[in-house]
C-alpha cells in the first residue's frame, strides 16, 4: 500500500492528561516517517478534535506561564504549519459555547492551513475512510 | 499470517491495560503473527530494568523479555522515557529507542493496529 490514511482523534481536555499533546505530536511525526518507508510510500494524517478535546483548540493558552511546558496551542500551531488537516467538531464547540473567534490559528507562523470547523458527520467520514484510527 | 502493531500508552501499574497488552501480544505471536509494540506516555516506564515483582502489582519486565525472545519488536518513545528519568543504561536490553515516526512506519506496514490509550 503506497498511502496509509490515519485518523487521529483527540477527545480529552488539554493538560488533564498527556493524551492531547501526544495526539498532536504523533500526528506531526508524519513529516519524517518517510525515512523509514520505501520510496513512494506515505502516511497521510488527519487530526480531529471531538468532545472535551475541542478545548485544546482555544487560543491564548498560558501553559508555559502556569505549568512551564509547551502549550497544546503551540503544538497545534506546529501541526497547521506542517499542513496537517485539523478538523474541529462544530457541535461540540457549540456545546461549550466556543465561537470561532476564540480559536487559535497559526497565521503568525506563516501557516496556510487553518482549523476546519465541521459537523461531526464530516469527522465520521474521515474515520470511515481512514486505514487506521487512533483515539487519544 | 498478519502484522499487528500495538501502541500502548497506559502505565505499567495503575490499570490492567498494560498487562492485557502483554497477553494479547503473546497470543498473537504464538499464532505466528508478526507483532510490533510501541510505548509512549506513561507506558514508557515499563522499559525500566530491574523491576521488582511484588504480588500486589502487575509486572512488565518478564513478559517483555519473553516477547523480545519471540521476535516481537518493541520500541519506546525516547523523549517520553527520558522525561521520566529512565536512561538507556537503565532499560531492558533489546528494547529499541526511537521517536513517533517509528510507530507510524510500523502502522503503515501493519494489517491491524490496536491503539491502547493512556489514563
gemmi code that builds the backbone of each chain (N, CA, C; Angstrom):
import gemmi

chains = {
    "A": [
        ("UNK", (0.845, -1.192, 0.000), (0.000, 0.000, 0.000), (0.888, 1.253, 0.000)),
        ("UNK", (0.681, 2.114, -0.968), (1.545, 3.290, -1.077), (1.197, 4.349, -0.040)),
        ("UNK", (-0.091, 4.529, 0.174), (-0.523, 5.571, 1.103), (-1.328, 4.946, 2.248)),
        ("UNK", (-1.012, 5.358, 3.426), (-1.804, 4.929, 4.577), (-2.448, 6.153, 5.200)),
        ("UNK", (-3.773, 6.129, 5.245), (-4.505, 7.263, 5.808), (-4.809, 6.998, 7.278)),
        ("UNK", (-4.398, 7.913, 8.127), (-4.602, 7.750, 9.568), (-5.492, 8.863, 10.107)),
        ("UNK", (-6.439, 8.495, 10.946), (-7.277, 9.479, 11.634), (-6.887, 9.496, 13.105)),
        ("UNK", (-6.361, 10.623, 13.545), (-6.018, 10.813, 14.954), (-7.174, 11.566, 15.614)),
        ("UNK", (-7.730, 10.982, 16.659), (-8.892, 11.574, 17.324), (-8.494, 12.004, 18.737)),
        ("UNK", (-8.579, 13.289, 18.995), (-8.277, 13.815, 20.327), (-9.595, 14.139, 21.020)),
        ("UNK", (-9.867, 13.442, 22.102), (-11.194, 13.541, 22.706), (-11.150, 13.954, 24.179)),
        ("UNK", (-9.953, 14.286, 24.666), (-9.856, 14.614, 26.095), (-9.377, 16.058, 26.276)),
        ("UNK", (-9.709, 16.664, 27.420), (-9.318, 18.061, 27.621), (-7.802, 18.197, 27.760)),
        ("UNK", (-7.267, 19.321, 27.339), (-5.819, 19.504, 27.445), (-5.376, 19.616, 28.896)),
        ("UNK", (-4.164, 19.166, 29.166), (-3.478, 19.300, 30.466), (-3.985, 18.349, 31.549)),
        ("UNK", (-5.205, 17.844, 31.433), (-5.662, 16.888, 32.439), (-4.887, 15.581, 32.279)),
        ("UNK", (-4.537, 15.279, 31.051), (-3.703, 14.111, 30.778), (-2.753, 14.470, 29.641)),
        ("UNK", (-1.847, 13.536, 29.368), (-0.838, 13.763, 28.333), (-1.409, 13.500, 26.934)),
        ("UNK", (-2.571, 12.877, 26.887), (-3.098, 12.379, 25.606), (-3.241, 13.425, 24.499)),
        ("UNK", (-3.834, 14.600, 24.788), (-3.993, 15.556, 23.686), (-2.663, 15.966, 23.055)),
        ("UNK", (-1.660, 16.162, 23.907), (-0.342, 16.519, 23.368), (0.193, 15.385, 22.505)),
        ("UNK", (0.059, 14.153, 22.992), (0.573, 13.008, 22.233), (-0.179, 12.827, 20.916)),
        ("UNK", (-1.467, 13.160, 20.907), (-2.223, 13.076, 19.650), (-1.600, 13.990, 18.609)),
        ("UNK", (-1.253, 15.189, 19.038), (-0.718, 16.176, 18.085), (0.702, 15.798, 17.669)),
        ("UNK", (1.536, 15.438, 18.639), (2.931, 15.127, 18.288), (3.027, 13.863, 17.434)),
        ("UNK", (2.168, 12.878, 17.717), (2.164, 11.686, 16.857), (1.712, 12.049, 15.440)),
        ("UNK", (0.760, 12.964, 15.339), (0.299, 13.392, 14.009), (1.430, 14.073, 13.245)),
        ("UNK", (2.108, 14.994, 13.927), (3.182, 15.753, 13.272), (4.310, 14.832, 12.800)),
        ("UNK", (4.477, 13.701, 13.459), (5.551, 12.764, 13.098), (5.425, 12.255, 11.665)),
        ("UNK", (4.274, 12.468, 11.047), (4.126, 12.045, 9.646), (5.160, 12.730, 8.751)),
        ("UNK", (5.647, 13.885, 9.222), (6.607, 14.657, 8.439), (7.917, 13.916, 8.186)),
        ("UNK", (8.300, 13.046, 9.122), (9.602, 12.384, 8.969), (9.482, 10.870, 8.827)),
        ("UNK", (8.248, 10.362, 8.754), (8.082, 8.910, 8.692), (8.678, 8.330, 7.416)),
        ("UNK", (8.768, 9.136, 6.375), (9.224, 8.613, 5.091), (10.650, 8.078, 5.145)),
        ("UNK", (11.439, 8.520, 6.132), (12.809, 7.991, 6.222), (12.797, 6.514, 6.605)),
        ("UNK", (11.670, 6.034, 7.117), (11.557, 4.612, 7.472), (10.693, 3.837, 6.482)),
        ("UNK", (10.223, 4.515, 5.430), (9.371, 3.860, 4.438), (10.115, 3.722, 3.115)),
        ("UNK", (9.559, 2.907, 2.242), (10.134, 2.785, 0.903), (9.704, 3.974, 0.053)),
        ("UNK", (10.405, 4.158, -1.038), (10.113, 5.283, -1.918), (8.659, 5.211, -2.409)),
        ("UNK", (7.988, 6.328, -2.373), (6.609, 6.385, -2.848), (5.579, 6.078, -1.781)),
        ("UNK", (6.029, 5.580, -0.651), (5.091, 5.288, 0.447), (4.929, 6.532, 1.321)),
        ("UNK", (3.704, 6.797, 1.717), (3.455, 7.958, 2.578), (2.392, 7.640, 3.628)),
        ("UNK", (2.410, 8.426, 4.663), (1.358, 8.395, 5.681), (0.630, 9.736, 5.619)),
        ("UNK", (-0.677, 9.691, 5.501), (-1.467, 10.923, 5.394), (-2.360, 11.034, 6.635)),
        ("UNK", (-2.056, 11.971, 7.527), (-2.842, 12.087, 8.757), (-3.952, 13.135, 8.684)),
        ("UNK", (-4.987, 12.896, 9.443), (-5.980, 13.933, 9.738), (-6.147, 13.948, 11.259)),
        ("UNK", (-6.142, 15.132, 11.807), (-6.271, 15.282, 13.261), (-7.652, 15.867, 13.569)),
        ("UNK", (-8.409, 15.147, 14.390), (-9.793, 15.563, 14.671), (-9.978, 15.807, 16.173)),
        ("UNK", (-10.636, 16.888, 16.507), (-10.933, 17.199, 17.906), (-12.429, 17.062, 18.139)),
        ("UNK", (-12.772, 16.218, 19.090), (-14.175, 15.992, 19.421), (-14.344, 16.047, 20.943)),
        ("UNK", (-15.585, 16.155, 21.385), (-15.866, 16.145, 22.823), (-15.080, 17.232, 23.544)),
        ("UNK", (-14.560, 16.880, 24.739), (-13.766, 17.845, 25.503), (-12.451, 18.178, 24.811)),
        ("UNK", (-12.092, 17.376, 23.835), (-10.867, 17.632, 23.074), (-10.859, 18.986, 22.396)),
        ("UNK", (-12.052, 19.518, 22.063), (-12.102, 20.813, 21.361), (-11.547, 21.950, 22.224)),
        ("UNK", (-11.488, 21.746, 23.547), (-10.938, 22.781, 24.437), (-9.459, 23.035, 24.143)),
        ("UNK", (-8.809, 22.072, 23.551), (-7.400, 22.240, 23.193), (-7.185, 23.189, 22.031)),
        ("UNK", (-8.253, 23.592, 21.375), (-8.153, 24.471, 20.203), (-8.307, 25.942, 20.559)),
        ("UNK", (-8.485, 26.236, 21.835), (-8.627, 27.640, 22.259), (-7.302, 28.382, 22.110)),
        ("UNK", (-7.389, 29.663, 21.780), (-6.162, 30.459, 21.679), (-5.812, 31.092, 23.024)),
        ("UNK", (-4.623, 31.643, 23.087), (-4.105, 32.336, 24.284), (-3.955, 31.404, 25.490)),
        ("UNK", (-3.544, 30.180, 25.252), (-3.273, 29.249, 26.358), (-2.001, 29.695, 27.087)),
        ("UNK", (-1.987, 29.531, 28.394), (-0.868, 30.015, 29.210), (-0.119, 28.857, 29.875)),
        ("UNK", (0.146, 27.824, 29.125), (0.783, 26.635, 29.703), (2.200, 26.908, 30.169)),
        ("UNK", (2.942, 27.703, 29.404), (4.328, 27.980, 29.807), (4.350, 28.777, 31.110)),
        ("UNK", (3.446, 29.738, 31.218), (3.405, 30.552, 32.434), (2.941, 29.730, 33.647)),
        ("UNK", (1.972, 28.861, 33.437), (1.379, 28.145, 34.571), (2.025, 26.800, 34.867)),
        ("UNK", (2.460, 26.117, 33.827), (2.998, 24.761, 34.017), (4.455, 24.626, 33.594)),
        ("UNK", (5.004, 25.663, 32.965), (6.380, 25.583, 32.489), (6.553, 24.602, 31.353)),
        ("UNK", (5.525, 24.444, 30.565), (5.609, 23.499, 29.450), (4.956, 24.083, 28.203)),
        ("UNK", (5.338, 23.504, 27.064), (4.783, 23.941, 25.789), (3.280, 23.726, 25.779)),
        ("UNK", (2.560, 24.700, 25.279), (1.098, 24.596, 25.286), (0.585, 23.690, 24.172)),
        ("UNK", (-0.613, 23.190, 24.384), (-1.306, 22.466, 23.319), (-1.484, 23.375, 22.114)),
        ("UNK", (-1.692, 24.659, 22.386), (-1.837, 25.634, 21.304), (-0.602, 25.656, 20.410)),
        ("UNK", (0.573, 25.677, 21.026), (1.814, 25.713, 20.236), (1.971, 24.442, 19.414)),
        ("UNK", (1.685, 23.300, 20.036), (1.771, 22.033, 19.288), (0.812, 22.059, 18.098)),
        ("UNK", (-0.370, 22.586, 18.349), (-1.385, 22.591, 17.288), (-1.022, 23.562, 16.170)),
        ("UNK", (-0.416, 24.671, 16.538), (0.043, 25.618, 15.515), (1.136, 24.967, 14.656)),
        ("UNK", (1.981, 24.183, 15.296), (3.015, 23.465, 14.532), (2.380, 22.469, 13.564)),
        ("UNK", (1.295, 21.845, 13.993), (0.594, 20.898, 13.110), (0.045, 21.625, 11.882)),
        ("UNK", (-0.532, 22.798, 12.109), (-1.047, 23.583, 10.978), (0.097, 24.022, 10.065)),
        ("UNK", (1.206, 24.372, 10.678), (2.358, 24.828, 9.902), (2.887, 23.743, 8.967)),
        ("UNK", (2.790, 22.491, 9.400), (3.281, 21.395, 8.539), (2.127, 20.764, 7.755)),
        ("UNK", (1.062, 21.571, 7.576), (-0.025, 21.233, 6.643), (-0.878, 20.031, 7.037)),
        ("UNK", (-1.014, 19.813, 8.323), (-1.946, 18.778, 8.774), (-3.374, 19.322, 8.656)),
        ("UNK", (-4.278, 18.504, 8.163), (-5.697, 18.873, 8.181), (-6.222, 18.669, 9.601)),
        ("UNK", (-6.693, 19.736, 10.213), (-7.188, 19.679, 11.592), (-8.690, 19.987, 11.581)),
        ("UNK", (-9.485, 19.010, 11.957), (-10.937, 19.175, 11.978), (-11.418, 19.328, 13.420)),
        ("UNK", (-12.329, 20.263, 13.631), (-12.871, 20.504, 14.976), (-14.386, 20.348, 14.904)),
        ("UNK", (-14.917, 19.584, 15.838), (-16.349, 19.258, 15.799), (-17.210, 20.492, 16.120)),
        ("UNK", (-18.020, 20.869, 15.158), (-18.876, 22.061, 15.284), (-19.850, 21.925, 16.451)),
        ("UNK", (-20.480, 20.757, 16.556), (-21.490, 20.576, 17.599), (-20.871, 20.663, 19.003)),
        ("UNK", (-19.670, 20.113, 19.146), (-19.033, 20.158, 20.469), (-18.565, 21.566, 20.821)),
        ("UNK", (-18.125, 22.327, 19.832), (-17.794, 23.744, 20.087), (-19.036, 24.482, 20.581)),
        ("UNK", (-20.152, 24.244, 19.937), (-21.403, 24.908, 20.328), (-21.811, 24.492, 21.739)),
        ("UNK", (-21.576, 23.229, 22.047), (-21.934, 22.713, 23.373), (-21.178, 23.457, 24.469)),
        ("UNK", (-19.938, 23.824, 24.178), (-19.130, 24.555, 25.159), (-19.262, 26.073, 24.995)),
        ("UNK", (-20.068, 26.523, 24.046), (-20.224, 27.962, 23.828), (-18.988, 28.614, 23.243)),
        ("UNK", (-18.220, 27.850, 22.508), (-16.977, 28.389, 21.937), (-17.249, 28.857, 20.505)),
        ("UNK", (-17.005, 30.124, 20.292), (-17.192, 30.682, 18.946), (-15.853, 30.686, 18.209)),
        ("UNK", (-15.933, 30.827, 16.899), (-14.738, 30.687, 16.057), (-13.651, 31.704, 16.413)),
        ("UNK", (-14.060, 32.891, 16.860), (-13.064, 33.925, 17.185), (-12.225, 33.564, 18.413)),
        ("UNK", (-12.647, 32.540, 19.156), (-11.880, 32.120, 20.340), (-10.868, 31.018, 20.006)),
        ("UNK", (-10.844, 30.606, 18.750), (-9.968, 29.501, 18.356), (-8.635, 30.003, 17.812)),
        ("UNK", (-7.633, 29.193, 17.987), (-6.284, 29.553, 17.560), (-6.140, 29.470, 16.046)),
        ("UNK", (-5.121, 30.150, 15.563), (-4.669, 29.947, 14.196), (-3.150, 30.072, 14.213)),
        ("UNK", (-2.536, 29.786, 13.083), (-1.063, 29.838, 13.024), (-0.617, 30.792, 11.928)),
        ("UNK", (-1.417, 31.828, 11.746), (-1.067, 32.828, 10.727), (0.259, 33.504, 11.042)),
        ("UNK", (0.507, 33.747, 12.336), (1.755, 34.432, 12.718), (2.983, 33.593, 12.399)),
        ("UNK", (2.789, 32.280, 12.216), (3.901, 31.399, 11.865), (3.987, 31.188, 10.352)),
        ("UNK", (3.016, 31.748, 9.655), (3.030, 31.617, 8.199), (2.337, 30.373, 7.679)),
        ("UNK", (1.498, 29.792, 8.502), (0.811, 28.568, 8.066), (-0.287, 28.880, 7.059)),
        ("UNK", (-0.412, 28.013, 6.087), (-1.510, 28.151, 5.119), (-2.791, 27.508, 5.648)),
        ("UNK", (-2.622, 26.477, 6.441), (-3.790, 25.747, 6.958), (-4.421, 26.476, 8.141)),
        ("UNK", (-5.722, 26.288, 8.255), (-6.460, 26.803, 9.403), (-7.275, 25.659, 10.002)),
        ("UNK", (-7.706, 25.821, 11.228), (-8.626, 24.844, 11.797), (-9.882, 24.788, 10.935)),
        ("UNK", (-10.401, 23.599, 10.742), (-11.629, 23.442, 9.952), (-12.764, 23.014, 10.881)),
        ("UNK", (-13.708, 23.907, 11.074), (-14.862, 23.597, 11.924), (-15.883, 22.863, 11.067)),
        ("UNK", (-16.150, 21.637, 11.455), (-17.009, 20.795, 10.603), (-18.029, 20.048, 11.471)),
        ("UNK", (-19.169, 19.687, 10.918), (-20.119, 18.862, 11.673), (-19.512, 17.481, 11.952)),
        ("UNK", (-19.997, 16.843, 13.005), (-19.438, 15.539, 13.372), (-19.538, 14.535, 12.225)),
        ("UNK", (-20.563, 14.726, 11.407), (-20.741, 13.835, 10.260), (-19.482, 13.801, 9.380)),
        ("UNK", (-18.838, 14.944, 9.231), (-17.609, 15.004, 8.417), (-16.467, 14.254, 9.101)),
        ("UNK", (-16.408, 14.371, 10.421), (-15.364, 13.648, 11.158), (-15.604, 12.145, 11.059)),
        ("UNK", (-16.866, 11.765, 11.114), (-17.193, 10.342, 10.978), (-16.752, 9.812, 9.610)),
        ("UNK", (-16.906, 10.628, 8.595), (-16.465, 10.214, 7.260), (-14.948, 10.039, 7.215)),
        ("UNK", (-14.238, 10.923, 7.911), (-12.776, 10.778, 7.988), (-12.404, 9.464, 8.658)),
        ("UNK", (-13.131, 9.150, 9.717), (-12.868, 7.908, 10.451), (-13.125, 6.701, 9.546)),
        ("UNK", (-14.227, 6.770, 8.824), (-14.602, 5.631, 7.970), (-13.648, 5.448, 6.792)),
        ("UNK", (-13.065, 6.539, 6.336), (-12.181, 6.433, 5.169), (-10.732, 6.168, 5.546)),
        ("UNK", (-10.421, 6.228, 6.845), (-9.040, 6.006, 7.276), (-8.703, 4.517, 7.280)),
        ("UNK", (-7.436, 4.215, 7.031), (-6.977, 2.827, 7.163), (-6.904, 2.417, 8.634)),
        ("UNK", (-6.496, 3.364, 9.462), (-6.417, 3.094, 10.899), (-6.855, 4.337, 11.672)),
        ("UNK", (-7.506, 4.103, 12.812), (-7.988, 5.201, 13.657), (-7.277, 5.108, 15.009)),
        ("UNK", (-6.765, 6.233, 15.463), (-6.036, 6.249, 16.731), (-6.703, 7.234, 17.680)),
        ("UNK", (-7.336, 6.693, 18.714), (-8.047, 7.514, 19.703), (-7.112, 7.911, 20.838)),
        ("UNK", (-7.032, 9.183, 21.080), (-6.214, 9.664, 22.198), (-7.101, 10.308, 23.254)),
    ],
    "B": [
        ("UNK", (-0.109, -15.210, 7.582), (-0.085, -14.539, 8.882), (0.024, -13.027, 8.710)),
        ("UNK", (-0.497, -12.310, 9.658), (-0.543, -10.864, 9.524), (0.452, -10.145, 10.421)),
        ("UNK", (0.428, -8.845, 10.282), (1.261, -7.993, 11.136), (0.351, -7.138, 12.006)),
        ("UNK", (0.602, -7.209, 13.304), (-0.180, -6.454, 14.284), (0.736, -5.456, 14.989)),
        ("UNK", (0.339, -4.209, 14.992), (1.085, -3.198, 15.747), (0.194, -2.677, 16.866)),
        ("UNK", (0.754, -2.677, 18.059), (0.009, -2.202, 19.230), (0.734, -0.992, 19.817)),
        ("UNK", (0.019, 0.110, 19.928), (0.539, 1.272, 20.652), (-0.061, 1.266, 22.037)),
        ("UNK", (0.796, 1.309, 23.040), (0.297, 1.271, 24.415), (0.746, 2.547, 25.131)),
        ("UNK", (-0.237, 3.199, 25.763), (0.026, 4.491, 26.414), (-0.255, 4.444, 27.914)),
        ("UNK", (-0.789, 3.325, 28.379), (-1.117, 3.195, 29.803), (0.121, 2.807, 30.597)),
        ("UNK", (0.127, 3.194, 31.864), (1.268, 2.873, 32.717), (1.278, 1.390, 33.057)),
        ("UNK", (2.470, 0.927, 33.365), (2.654, -0.469, 33.762), (1.782, -0.801, 34.967)),
        ("UNK", (1.754, 0.122, 35.917), (0.975, -0.078, 37.140), (-0.079, 1.018, 37.236)),
        ("UNK", (-1.282, 0.663, 37.609), (-2.350, 1.650, 37.718), (-3.592, 1.227, 36.959)),
        ("UNK", (-3.399, 0.378, 35.970), (-4.528, -0.241, 35.291), (-4.035, -1.588, 34.776)),
        ("UNK", (-4.949, -2.365, 34.245), (-4.528, -3.665, 33.715), (-4.350, -3.608, 32.197)),
        ("UNK", (-4.377, -2.400, 31.648), (-4.242, -2.269, 30.195), (-2.889, -2.783, 29.709)),
        ("UNK", (-1.844, -2.491, 30.463), (-0.512, -2.945, 30.050), (-0.429, -4.472, 30.115)),
        ("UNK", (-0.942, -5.001, 31.192), (-0.960, -6.458, 31.366), (-1.729, -7.126, 30.218)),
        ("UNK", (-2.874, -6.532, 29.872), (-3.674, -7.044, 28.752), (-2.863, -7.030, 27.458)),
        ("UNK", (-2.126, -5.943, 27.259), (-1.328, -5.808, 26.033), (-0.276, -6.907, 25.937)),
        ("UNK", (0.371, -7.212, 27.056), (1.384, -8.264, 27.058), (0.762, -9.614, 26.667)),
        ("UNK", (-0.393, -9.890, 27.241), (-1.052, -11.176, 26.970), (-1.547, -11.251, 25.526)),
        ("UNK", (-2.069, -10.135, 25.029), (-2.546, -10.102, 23.644), (-1.381, -10.286, 22.667)),
        ("UNK", (-0.285, -9.591, 22.936), (0.889, -9.707, 22.063), (1.411, -11.142, 22.061)),
        ("UNK", (1.435, -11.753, 23.218), (1.906, -13.136, 23.324), (0.998, -14.086, 22.533)),
        ("UNK", (-0.309, -13.880, 22.677), (-1.249, -14.741, 21.951), (-1.078, -14.595, 20.440)),
        ("UNK", (-0.877, -13.364, 20.001), (-0.728, -13.117, 18.555), (0.558, -13.730, 18.023)),
        ("UNK", (1.636, -13.543, 18.753), (2.922, -14.062, 18.261), (2.935, -15.596, 18.315)),
        ("UNK", (2.256, -16.158, 19.301), (2.168, -17.626, 19.381), (1.366, -18.224, 18.223)),
        ("UNK", (0.476, -17.410, 17.649), (-0.284, -17.870, 16.483), (0.486, -17.652, 15.184)),
        ("UNK", (1.669, -17.050, 15.305), (2.514, -16.882, 14.118), (2.479, -15.505, 13.494)),
        ("UNK", (1.769, -14.573, 14.140), (1.713, -13.219, 13.595), (2.973, -12.436, 13.964)),
        ("UNK", (3.287, -11.467, 13.125), (4.356, -10.515, 13.435), (3.746, -9.442, 14.331)),
        ("UNK", (4.418, -9.137, 15.435), (3.872, -8.157, 16.385), (4.897, -7.057, 16.655)),
        ("UNK", (4.427, -5.824, 16.619), (5.240, -4.663, 16.999), (4.577, -3.978, 18.187)),
        ("UNK", (5.376, -3.539, 19.134), (4.848, -2.814, 20.296), (5.494, -1.435, 20.387)),
        ("UNK", (4.662, -0.425, 20.549), (5.158, 0.952, 20.717), (4.748, 1.462, 22.085)),
        ("UNK", (5.726, 1.941, 22.857), (5.441, 2.526, 24.173), (5.520, 4.039, 24.071)),
        ("UNK", (4.489, 4.690, 24.563), (4.516, 6.149, 24.632), (3.840, 6.578, 25.928)),
        ("UNK", (4.034, 7.840, 26.294), (3.418, 8.331, 27.526), (3.858, 7.507, 28.724)),
        ("UNK", (2.915, 7.232, 29.603), (3.250, 6.514, 30.837), (3.675, 5.060, 30.608)),
        ("UNK", (3.386, 4.512, 29.452), (3.803, 3.129, 29.174), (5.319, 2.992, 29.128)),
        ("UNK", (6.002, 4.107, 28.892), (7.463, 4.021, 28.753), (8.149, 3.613, 30.063)),
        ("UNK", (7.446, 3.755, 31.174), (8.050, 3.325, 32.451), (8.320, 1.829, 32.457)),
        ("UNK", (7.638, 1.104, 31.591), (7.834, -0.343, 31.523), (9.174, -0.736, 30.919)),
        ("UNK", (9.850, 0.223, 30.307), (11.156, -0.093, 29.704), (12.261, -0.214, 30.749)),
        ("UNK", (11.974, 0.201, 31.968), (12.979, 0.173, 33.040), (13.321, -1.263, 33.429)),
        ("UNK", (14.608, -1.509, 33.612), (15.028, -2.853, 34.025), (14.997, -2.993, 35.556)),
        ("UNK", (15.281, -4.179, 36.003), (15.319, -4.490, 37.441), (14.005, -4.181, 38.161)),
        ("UNK", (12.894, -4.454, 37.481), (11.589, -4.285, 38.136), (11.413, -5.366, 39.202)),
        ("UNK", (10.914, -4.968, 40.318), (10.653, -5.946, 41.381), (9.196, -6.379, 41.282)),
        ("UNK", (8.994, -7.673, 41.151), (7.634, -8.173, 41.000), (7.020, -8.439, 42.367)),
        ("UNK", (6.334, -7.439, 42.866), (5.568, -7.625, 44.090), (4.198, -8.164, 43.701)),
        ("UNK", (3.680, -9.036, 44.505), (2.445, -9.727, 44.110), (1.226, -8.804, 44.022)),
        ("UNK", (1.316, -7.634, 44.633), (0.194, -6.694, 44.573), (0.196, -5.855, 43.295)),
        ("UNK", (1.240, -6.002, 42.488), (1.393, -5.137, 41.314), (1.612, -5.982, 40.066)),
        ("UNK", (1.095, -5.448, 38.940), (1.400, -6.124, 37.676), (2.867, -5.880, 37.341)),
        ("UNK", (3.411, -6.759, 36.515), (4.835, -6.678, 36.197), (5.048, -6.679, 34.695)),
        ("UNK", (6.097, -6.013, 34.255), (6.318, -5.904, 32.817), (7.598, -6.551, 32.315)),
        ("UNK", (8.616, -6.578, 33.151), (9.936, -6.964, 32.651), (9.976, -8.409, 32.136)),
        ("UNK", (9.435, -9.315, 32.901), (9.490, -10.731, 32.497), (8.725, -10.987, 31.186)),
        ("UNK", (7.459, -10.537, 31.078), (6.771, -10.751, 29.798), (7.399, -10.008, 28.631)),
        ("UNK", (7.967, -8.848, 28.893), (8.616, -8.103, 27.802), (9.825, -8.857, 27.270)),
        ("UNK", (10.622, -9.397, 28.181), (11.793, -10.161, 27.748), (11.380, -11.400, 26.967)),
        ("UNK", (10.291, -12.031, 27.403), (9.802, -13.225, 26.690), (9.337, -12.860, 25.286)),
        ("UNK", (8.665, -11.701, 25.163), (8.206, -11.251, 23.839), (9.392, -10.919, 22.941)),
        ("UNK", (10.401, -10.279, 23.503), (11.600, -9.961, 22.717), (12.259, -11.239, 22.211)),
        ("UNK", (12.307, -12.251, 23.057), (12.902, -13.535, 22.657), (12.126, -14.179, 21.521)),
        ("UNK", (10.833, -13.883, 21.453), (9.987, -14.463, 20.391), (9.983, -13.618, 19.129)),
        ("UNK", (10.779, -12.572, 19.106), (10.903, -11.773, 17.891), (9.995, -10.577, 17.808)),
        ("UNK", (9.296, -10.282, 18.886), (8.457, -9.079, 18.886), (9.361, -7.849, 18.917)),
        ("UNK", (9.086, -6.910, 18.033), (9.841, -5.654, 18.051), (9.175, -4.705, 19.044)),
        ("UNK", (9.957, -4.205, 19.970), (9.437, -3.293, 20.988), (10.250, -2.008, 20.943)),
        ("UNK", (9.547, -0.899, 20.910), (10.235, 0.392, 20.840), (9.593, 1.347, 21.832)),
        ("UNK", (10.421, 2.092, 22.526), (9.914, 3.077, 23.476), (10.221, 4.483, 22.968)),
        ("UNK", (9.305, 5.388, 23.230), (9.495, 6.785, 22.824), (10.642, 7.371, 23.649)),
        ("UNK", (11.683, 7.792, 22.955), (12.879, 8.266, 23.647), (12.587, 9.485, 24.515)),
        ("UNK", (11.818, 10.422, 23.987), (11.519, 11.639, 24.747), (10.675, 11.317, 25.985)),
        ("UNK", (9.618, 10.504, 25.791), (8.741, 10.147, 26.917), (9.519, 9.387, 27.995)),
        ("UNK", (10.432, 8.534, 27.558), (11.190, 7.705, 28.504), (12.200, 8.544, 29.273)),
        ("UNK", (12.950, 9.351, 28.539), (13.966, 10.197, 29.179), (13.322, 11.185, 30.142)),
        ("UNK", (12.148, 11.706, 29.764), (11.446, 12.674, 30.629), (11.058, 12.048, 31.960)),
        ("UNK", (10.969, 10.722, 31.979), (10.619, 10.019, 33.217), (11.853, 9.532, 33.969)),
        ("UNK", (13.019, 10.020, 33.547), (14.249, 9.738, 34.273), (14.866, 8.385, 33.991)),
        ("UNK", (14.399, 7.749, 32.943), (14.953, 6.439, 32.594), (15.948, 6.621, 31.454)),
        ("UNK", (17.169, 6.180, 31.670), (18.207, 6.274, 30.644), (18.354, 4.924, 29.956)),
        ("UNK", (19.012, 4.938, 28.798), (19.193, 3.682, 28.063), (19.948, 2.650, 28.892)),
        ("UNK", (20.859, 3.125, 29.721), (21.640, 2.193, 30.546), (20.784, 1.525, 31.626)),
        ("UNK", (19.618, 2.122, 31.906), (18.721, 1.556, 32.928), (17.602, 0.733, 32.305)),
        ("UNK", (17.651, 0.570, 30.997), (16.495, -0.012, 30.305), (16.719, -1.490, 29.979)),
        ("UNK", (15.626, -2.158, 29.757), (15.675, -3.567, 29.355), (16.386, -3.661, 27.995)),
        ("UNK", (17.337, -4.563, 27.903), (18.097, -4.711, 26.652), (17.188, -5.162, 25.520)),
        ("UNK", (17.559, -4.743, 24.329), (16.872, -5.095, 23.071), (15.590, -4.299, 22.838)),
        ("UNK", (15.155, -3.520, 23.825), (14.071, -2.583, 23.533), (14.675, -1.425, 22.758)),
        ("UNK", (14.053, -1.107, 21.622), (14.556, -0.019, 20.799), (14.112, 1.325, 21.364)),
        ("UNK", (14.900, 2.343, 21.078), (14.558, 3.718, 21.465), (14.437, 4.532, 20.183)),
        ("UNK", (13.314, 5.185, 20.003), (13.147, 5.960, 18.787), (12.052, 7.011, 19.010)),
        ("UNK", (11.610, 7.629, 17.952), (10.580, 8.671, 18.047), (9.296, 8.194, 17.380)),
        ("UNK", (8.304, 9.070, 17.390), (6.953, 8.671, 16.991), (6.826, 8.198, 15.556)),
        ("UNK", (7.757, 8.602, 14.706), (7.674, 8.149, 13.310), (7.900, 6.641, 13.201)),
        ("UNK", (8.587, 6.061, 14.209), (8.761, 4.595, 14.231), (7.390, 3.929, 14.275)),
        ("UNK", (6.538, 4.455, 15.139), (5.171, 3.921, 15.297), (4.383, 4.065, 13.994)),
        ("UNK", (4.445, 5.244, 13.400), (3.689, 5.470, 12.166), (4.185, 4.560, 11.036)),
        ("UNK", (5.491, 4.340, 10.984), (6.029, 3.457, 9.941), (5.561, 2.015, 10.156)),
        ("UNK", (5.543, 1.576, 11.400), (5.051, 0.215, 11.685), (3.559, 0.101, 11.357)),
        ("UNK", (2.809, 1.162, 11.676), (1.381, 1.173, 11.328), (1.212, 1.032, 9.819)),
        ("UNK", (2.026, 1.753, 9.092), (1.926, 1.733, 7.624), (2.028, 0.305, 7.089)),
        ("UNK", (2.865, -0.496, 7.712), (3.103, -1.851, 7.215), (2.277, -2.904, 7.950)),
        ("UNK", (1.286, -2.477, 8.709), (0.511, -3.427, 9.522), (-0.842, -3.751, 8.901)),
        ("UNK", (-1.275, -4.966, 9.159), (-2.637, -5.344, 8.759), (-3.656, -4.824, 9.761)),
        ("UNK", (-3.287, -4.841, 11.025), (-4.177, -4.359, 12.081), (-3.383, -3.516, 13.080)),
        ("UNK", (-4.064, -2.523, 13.629), (-3.442, -1.650, 14.631), (-4.369, -1.566, 15.837)),
        ("UNK", (-3.810, -1.749, 17.004), (-4.560, -1.521, 18.245), (-3.872, -0.404, 19.003)),
        ("UNK", (-4.617, 0.623, 19.261), (-4.070, 1.795, 19.945), (-4.723, 1.833, 21.328)),
        ("UNK", (-3.939, 1.472, 22.326), (-4.494, 1.347, 23.680), (-4.101, 2.588, 24.463)),
        ("UNK", (-5.082, 3.440, 24.674), (-4.812, 4.778, 25.182), (-4.414, 4.837, 26.635)),
        ("UNK", (-3.932, 5.995, 27.011), (-3.459, 6.195, 28.376), (-4.545, 6.680, 29.301)),
        ("UNK", (-4.112, 7.056, 30.484), (-5.050, 7.457, 31.524), (-5.691, 8.799, 31.164)),
    ],
}
model = gemmi.Model(1)
for chain_id, residues in chains.items():
    chain = gemmi.Chain(chain_id)
    for i, (resn, *xyz) in enumerate(residues, 1):
        res = gemmi.Residue()
        res.name, res.seqid = resn, gemmi.SeqId(i, " ")
        for name, pos in zip(("N", "CA", "C"), xyz):
            atom = gemmi.Atom()
            atom.name, atom.element = name, gemmi.Element(name[0])
            atom.pos, atom.b_iso = gemmi.Position(*pos), 0.0
            res.add_atom(atom)
        chain.add_residue(res)
    model.add_chain(chain)
structure = gemmi.Structure()
structure.add_model(model)
structure.setup_entities()
